[in-house]
Amino acid sequence: MENNSNIKTLFSDTVVYGVSTVLGRLLNWLLMPLYIRTIPKAEYGVVSDVYAVISVLLVLVTLGFETGYFKFVTDDNRKRLINTQLNTILVFGSFVTALFYFFNDSLCQLFNLHVVTSNIFFLAALIVLVDSYNSVLFADLRFKRKSVKYSVLRLIQVVVTVLFNLFFIFYLRFQTIAGFDFSTISNVNYILFANLLGSLSSTLYFLPSLFRLGFTFDTALLRQSMFYCMPLVGMGLLGMLNQNIEKMLIPHLDYHDDTLAQLGEYSANYKIGILMAIFTQSFRLAFEPIIFKNSRSNSDKKSLYGDALKYFVYFGLIIFAFVMLLMPLVNKFILKPEYYEGNIIIPFVLIGQLFFGVYYSLSMWYKVIDKTYFGLIMSAIGLVVNLVLEFILVPQLGILGAAISVMCGFFVMMITSFLLEHRYYPISYPFKKIISTFLIVTTLVLALTYLYRYVYTDYWIFISIFGLFLVLLIFVLIERKNVIKLLNYVRHRR
C-alpha cells in the first residue's frame, strides 16, 4: 500500500511540476521561432553557444547544493542549512562573475564567436549567479512539498523573460533615446539581459523570506555539504558537458564555411527534441525528494524504482511518437525552410534524451548509498565516448554527427549505470518489457516517418494519425491488466 501511495505521489508531483515546466519551457521554446525570424542564423548560433556555457557554469556555481539540501535538511537545521548554502554560493558566484567580466573578450575569441558580442560572458555569469542563489530557495519549496508555489514562481520567471525579450527585440532595438541608438547593442545582449531580469523576478519574491531567515553560518554543515556535493559537482559538470559540448565544438569542427549558422540550425532543431528533456526534468523534480525520503524509511523503495522506470520509458516513447509523426506541423508553424535540413537530428536528440532520463532513474542508487563518486565515473566515461565521436563524426557528418555522438554518450552512461547498480544495489527492473516496448515503438515510428516523408508524402496526415493510434494501442495491450483495473475503478466510482 505504501508503495502505491508513493507512486501516486510521484505521479501527482510530476504532473504539477510537469505542467509548470512544460508551460514555462513552452513559452521559452516559443522564443526560438521569434529568434530565427528576427535575428541572423549566425547570431542564433552565438546564443546557443553562450547558453551552453551558462548550463555548464550553473552546475559549478550551484556547488551541488540543490541535491545536498535534500540530503542534510531536517526541521531543526533548515534555516542554518539554507543560510550556509546561500552565503557560500554568493561569495563563490561573485568571484566567478568578476573573472568573466575581466576576461569577456578573451572568452569570445576562445569560443570563436566572431559576431559583435559586448560583455556577453559577463551577462552570462550574472545569470548564473542569480539562478544558483535561487536554486537553494526553490529546493526548499520542493522539500516542503509546495509544488504549486514552486511551479507558479518558475512560470512567472519565464513569463517575465519572454516579455522582456519581446520588448527588447521588437521595440527597444529600433529606438534612439536621448541620442543613444539602441540598435548598436547586439541581439545576443538583449536576449541575455531579458533572461537576467527574469531570474531576478524570482529573487525579489524570496527577499521577505530571506530577511526572516536571519543570518547564520554553520561550518560543520558546510563541510558535510561540500564533502557530499563535490562529487556531484564533478558529475554535473561532466553531465552538462555531455549535453552541451557539441554546441561548443561545432564552430570548430564543422566542415561548412559558416559554422555559427550551422550551429544555429542545429540548435533550432535540437529545440524540437526538447520535449523529452522537459519530461525528464519534471520527473526528476518529483522523483528525487521522494526517493530520499523513502531511503530513510522501510518502504519498498526498490519496487518503486522499477515501476517508476517502466512508466518513465512508456511516457517518453509516447512523446517520441508524437514529435516524430507530427513533424510536418512543427516545420510548418515553428521552423523556417532554411532550417528544415536539420530535421535529421531530431530522432537522435529524442532518443538520446530518453537514454539520459533512464540513466538518471537508474542512477539514484549511488546517491542513496552515499557513493556519489560513481556518478563522476559514469559521467566521465560518457563524456569520453561523446568527445571521441564528436571529433570523428562532426567533420564528416556535420550536425548529424554531433547528435549521434551525444546519443551514444548517454547510451554508454545508461548501460554503465545498470551494470554498477546490479553489483552494488541490485534492483529487479522489468527490463524485458521495457526493451521490447522500446524496440517495437521506435521501429514502428521510424518506419512510418520514412513512409510519410519519402514515399507517400501526400498522405502524411493519415499515416501519422494511424501511427499514433497504433502506438497508444500497443501500450494498452502491454498494460491491459492495469487498464482493466483502472476502467473497473472508474465504473465503480460512478
Order of alpha helices (4+ residues) and beta strands (2+ residues): alpha-alpha-alpha-alpha-alpha-alpha-alpha-alpha-beta-beta-alpha-alpha-alpha-alpha-alpha-alpha-alpha-alpha-alpha-alpha-alpha-alpha-alpha
